[in-house]
């Protein structure tokens, strides 16, 4: 009478654990999203695990190297200038301060 049976819905024996399931669907999403239209859901879902992991790693490696190149290129640039000073006044851009011309 005092025995409570555990719901089979929470049992992971015949299915994926919640953590593994979440990681699986995140990996599928990342491949589809960052693949830029090269993959669809059924294709990625039915891929062999080794191929899905390899595809994910290739895409991740590509975007990591792209980020490094972007960071390297933007590191040497100076900070951008703004037309609004700290006190809130707006200064005219350089091209607007040039010699005025009259159009006929």
Secondary structure, DSSP 4 states (H G I P E B T S, - for coil): ----PPPTTS--TTS--HHHHHHHHHHHHHHHHHTTTS--HHHHHTS-HHHHHHHHHHHHHHHHHHHHHHHHHHHSSPPPP-SB-TTS-B---GGGGS------
